[in-house]
């Protein structure tokens, strides 16, 4: 008698057949159970731009099944100028989305009930990049120069920087590229540290040829990407909100622990969306996102929006006249559970 088959000892071939039969039966049971299981609640997530490593944690959470493990079926949409997150949240086409803190405070001040669920990017990556050969080494040297700036919420920090430094400059509205700067049409250009700055370096300019002004060095450290939803979503579906936030934090933790795999996932999303890029650029972006998201020694984003960070941005918006009064912090921020 065989101790496992309960019958006569099987030959190797017979043993394999018996094992296959057992596995097939078990598989049929699992498939039947899956067929009868309740489908996971489906939610939509809209990042504020096209696929890139700026959002690697969310793509990884989807690809590695972290959202499903938390009990959610998440549809990750593609953002960008034609699909702004604010519109998606307002119209209900997105349950969750990412926004800059300054954007969200303005929306809340204007009556749209958005709630900060987790502050992912804890410090500003916005900067000015200048050609050192144009005699620019300090803020005062910016006087009289043409400076390429993006419009919308990207203007807040540059405007305050020019005002506080008592600068008289010539802002030049630009689109999403830095081509005008590369062709010499401007002496200075706004850039994101994780994106356009690397593009400038990749175009052949050496860091020693550039002077950089990070706004966080000048009292303008405004946290950027956070996760948001509408108040009613938080009120009516708190378990889904908690699951989405924790699944996203799982994704960011995994992405930073496995950067090569994370970039593979990002590149897949970019190819599907037909977004041109290079692997080197996405590797740079993910590394800089780690610098912006993880405090020294941390392995997982905290997701906490501090009152100090909120007040710094809200006060700047009031100072600039972008809003008349700041919404109460306690109704705006919801700490991850």
Secondary structure in CASP SS format (residue, H / E / C, confidence):
PFRMAT SS
TARGET T0000
AUTHOR 0000-0000-0000
METHOD secondary structure of the structure
MODEL  1
X C 1.00
X C 1.00
X C 1.00
X C 1.00
X C 1.00
X C 1.00
X C 1.00
X C 1.00
X C 1.00
X C 1.00
X C 1.00
X H 1.00
X H 1.00
X H 1.00
X H 1.00
X H 1.00
X H 1.00
X H 1.00
X H 1.00
X H 1.00
X H 1.00
X H 1.00
X H 1.00
X H 1.00
X H 1.00
X H 1.00
X H 1.00
X H 1.00
X H 1.00
X H 1.00
X H 1.00
X H 1.00
X H 1.00
X H 1.00
X H 1.00
X H 1.00
X C 1.00
X C 1.00
X C 1.00
X C 1.00
X E 1.00
X E 1.00
X E 1.00
X E 1.00
X E 1.00
X E 1.00
X C 1.00
X C 1.00
X C 1.00
X C 1.00
X C 1.00
X C 1.00
X H 1.00
X H 1.00
X H 1.00
X H 1.00
X H 1.00
X H 1.00
X H 1.00
X H 1.00
X H 1.00
X H 1.00
X H 1.00
X C 1.00
X C 1.00
X H 1.00
X H 1.00
X H 1.00
X H 1.00
X C 1.00
X C 1.00
X E 1.00
X E 1.00
X E 1.00
X E 1.00
X E 1.00
X E 1.00
X C 1.00
X C 1.00
X C 1.00
X C 1.00
X C 1.00
X C 1.00
X C 1.00
X H 1.00
X H 1.00
X H 1.00
X H 1.00
X H 1.00
X H 1.00
X H 1.00
X C 1.00
X C 1.00
X C 1.00
X C 1.00
X E 1.00
X E 1.00
X E 1.00
X E 1.00
X E 1.00
X H 1.00
X H 1.00
X H 1.00
X H 1.00
X H 1.00
X H 1.00
X H 1.00
X H 1.00
X H 1.00
X C 1.00
X C 1.00
X C 1.00
X C 1.00
X E 1.00
X E 1.00
X E 1.00
X E 1.00
X E 1.00
X E 1.00
X C 1.00
X C 1.00
X C 1.00
X C 1.00
X C 1.00
X C 1.00
X E 1.00
X E 1.00
X E 1.00
X E 1.00
X E 1.00
X E 1.00
X H 1.00
X H 1.00
X H 1.00
X C 1.00
X C 1.00
X C 1.00
X C 1.00
X H 1.00
X H 1.00
X H 1.00
X H 1.00
X C 1.00
X C 1.00
X C 1.00
X E 1.00
X E 1.00
X E 1.00
X E 1.00
X C 1.00
X C 1.00
X H 1.00
X H 1.00
X H 1.00
X H 1.00
X H 1.00
X H 1.00
X H 1.00
X H 1.00
X H 1.00
X H 1.00
X H 1.00
X H 1.00
X H 1.00
X C 1.00
X C 1.00
X C 1.00
X C 1.00
X C 1.00
X E 1.00
X E 1.00
X E 1.00
X E 1.00
X C 1.00
X C 1.00
X C 1.00
X C 1.00
X C 1.00
X H 1.00
X H 1.00
X H 1.00
X H 1.00
X C 1.00
X C 1.00
X C 1.00
X C 1.00
X C 1.00
X E 1.00
X E 1.00
X E 1.00
X E 1.00
X E 1.00
X C 1.00
X C 1.00
X C 1.00
X H 1.00
X H 1.00
X H 1.00
X H 1.00
X H 1.00
X H 1.00
X H 1.00
X C 1.00
X C 1.00
X C 1.00
X C 1.00
X H 1.00
X H 1.00
X H 1.00
X E 1.00
X E 1.00
X E 1.00
X E 1.00
X E 1.00
X H 1.00
X H 1.00
X H 1.00
X H 1.00
X C 1.00
X C 1.00
X C 1.00
X C 1.00
X C 1.00
X C 1.00
X E 1.00
X E 1.00
X E 1.00
X E 1.00
X E 1.00
X E 1.00
X H 1.00
X H 1.00
X H 1.00
X H 1.00
X H 1.00
X H 1.00
X C 1.00
X H 1.00
X H 1.00
X H 1.00
X H 1.00
X H 1.00
X H 1.00
X H 1.00
X H 1.00
X H 1.00
X H 1.00
X H 1.00
X H 1.00
X H 1.00
X H 1.00
X H 1.00
X H 1.00
X H 1.00
X H 1.00
X H 1.00
X H 1.00
X C 1.00
X H 1.00
X H 1.00
X H 1.00
X H 1.00
X H 1.00
X H 1.00
X H 1.00
X H 1.00
X H 1.00
X H 1.00
X H 1.00
X H 1.00
X H 1.00
X H 1.00
X C 1.00
X C 1.00
X C 1.00
X C 1.00
X C 1.00
X C 1.00
X H 1.00
X H 1.00
X H 1.00
X H 1.00
X H 1.00
X H 1.00
X H 1.00
X H 1.00
X H 1.00
X H 1.00
X H 1.00
X H 1.00
X H 1.00
X H 1.00
X H 1.00
X C 1.00
X C 1.00
X C 1.00
X C 1.00
X C 1.00
X C 1.00
X C 1.00
X C 1.00
X C 1.00
X E 1.00
X C 1.00
X C 1.00
X C 1.00
X H 1.00
X H 1.00
X H 1.00
X H 1.00
X H 1.00
X H 1.00
X H 1.00
X H 1.00
X H 1.00
X H 1.00
X H 1.00
X H 1.00
X H 1.00
X C 1.00
X C 1.00
X C 1.00
X C 1.00
X C 1.00
X C 1.00
X C 1.00
X C 1.00
X C 1.00
X H 1.00
X H 1.00
X H 1.00
X H 1.00
X E 1.00
X C 1.00
X C 1.00
X C 1.00
X C 1.00
END
